[in-house]
Amino acid sequence: MPTDQRPAYPAGVVAMANSGPNTNGSQFFIVFADTLLPADYTIFGSVVSGLDVAKDVGKAGDDGAFAQQAGGGHPKKKITFTTVTVGPVQASAPPVASASASASASHS
């Protein structure tokens, strides 16, 4: 979990979303541009391939459904992950995740 590093969540970070204490969930997010979110989200990986897809989704904007919260809303550009590869944790590096996605696919 980031504390005093700047940016707190650099582009490419993969972290767990959280809805507060005593809640369960399994949502994650990919940071597509350096951001200073509060240090409330556990970082568990980083994108090593396909960050351009996440940046394209970010450029397309969101629907504003959660305008008062971090993240803003549902992405206007929908993607489906077709493959995700998780590599071993190395002592001197953060966990690594690699993902490729099809920007033209639908999601559920």
N, C-alpha and C positions, 0 to 999 in steps of 0.2 A: 504494500500500500504506500503510495507516495506521501511524503510529508512536506519537506521544504524544497524539493527539487523544482526547477522551473524550466520548461513548462511541467506542471504536475502530471499531465498525461500527454506525452508526445505522440505525434502522428504514428500510426501503426500499432499502438497498444491495443490489446484485447483484454477487456475487464468484465467482471460480473456486475450487472445492475443490481440494485437493492432497493426495496420498498420500505426499509426501516426495520426496527427491532421486531423480533418474533413473527417475521413473515417468511414464507417459503416461496421460492421461484427459481427459475433456471434461465433467465434471460441474460444475454451478454451483449456487449457493444464493441464496435471497432471505432477507434478514434481516427478520423481521416485528416485532421489538422490539429496542430498543437493547441492544447486547451488547458485552462486553469480551473477545472471542476474541483469541488471540495474533495479532500482525500478520503472519501467514503466508499470507494470502489476498489475491490481487490483485482490487481493486475495478475493475469495468469498466462499471458503469452504476448507475442508480437507477430504481426503480419510480415512475412518475408517475401511473398509473391502475391500479386493481385491487389495491392493497395490502390492502384489506379481505378479499380472497380468501385471501391469504397468512396474514393474522392468524387467519382462521377455521380454516385448516389447523393452525396452531400451537396454537390453543385445544383442538383435538380430541386433541392429544397424539401420541405415537409408540409403537411396539411394544417399545421398549427393547432392540432388537437390538444396538445399539452403545452401551450405557449408559456405558461407560468412555471414550467419545470425544465430542468436540463434536458436537452434532446429535442424539444419543440413539438414533436408529433410524429406521425407515421410518414415514412419516406414516400415521396411522389413517384420515384423510380423504384420499381420492385425488382428484386433479384432472388435467385434460388442458388444455394450452395450446391454445386454438383460434386465437388470433392473437398475434403479437408484432410490435411496431413499434420499430425502432431509428432514432433521430434523429442528426443530425450533432453532433460534439463542438464545444462552444463554448469559447472561450479562458477565460472566467471561470467556467464551470460544468463539473461532471463529466459524463461521457457519460450519456445518458438512454435508458432502455428503457421501453416501455409494454406491458403485457400484460393480456389478459383471459382468463379461464379459466372453465370450467364445472365446478362442484364436484360435479355428479352424474355426470360422465363417468368412464369407467374409464381406466386407463393400462396401458401394456405394460411 
